[in-house]
Amino acid sequence: MQIESADERLLRIVSSVFDNYLNENEAENSMSLQERDAIDEALFQVANKQTISNEVVMEETKKRYPKYFKDDN
């Protein structure tokens, strides 16, 4: 009865809550346990400053695979 007497705004809010709930469950269920563990490990490494800067990674990559990078000179 309350849904039948609800205004449009309330129905949109309820619909949005259900949509968000379903989307969150789909996203959680689509990720494997191994993927979740890898993300948790990465977040742990970031929190503990166990990362390498993009500049260092690019420098090492250019040294290792120079044929894939244009000569900057």
N, C-alpha and C positions, 0 to 999 in steps of 0.2 A: 504494500500500500504506500509506503514511504517513497519508493522509487516512482510509482505512478504519479504521485503528487509533487515530485521534485521538479525544480526549475531546470532550465537548460544548463546553467552555470554549474550546478551541483552534479548533474549527470556527466558533464565534461571532466570535472575533477575526479569523479569516481572512475570514469573510463581511463583517464590518464594514469591513475594509481595502478589499475589492473595492467595496463600496457607496460608500464615501467617494471612491474613485478615479473611479468612474463618475459620481457626482454632480458632482465637480469638473470633469470633462470636459464634461458637459452644460452646466454653468453657463458655462464658458469659450466653448463653441461657440455658445451662444444669444446672445452679445453681439457686436454688429458691431464692426468695426475703428473706425468713427467713434465708437461709444459708449465703447470702451476709451480712445481718444485724449481724449475729453471728460473722462473720469474722471481720467486722468493729468494733464491740464491743471488740473483742479480741485484735485487733491492738491498739485500744484506751487504753486498760488496760496495754498493754506492754509499750506503749509510756509514760504512767503515772506511771510506776513502780508499778503496782497493780498485781504483779504476785507472785507465790510461787515457791521456788526452787525445783528442782527435788529431792534433798536430803530430804527435808522436806516431800514431797509427799510420797516418798518411805518409810520413817520412819513411817509415819502415816498409810500407807497401810499395812506394816508388822505387826503393832500393831493390826490393825483391822481384818486382815485376815492371821494370822500366819500359818495356815495349808497349805497355798499355797507357803510358802517359806521354803527352806531347812534351818536347824539349822546351823549357821556359826561356832559354837563351835566344 
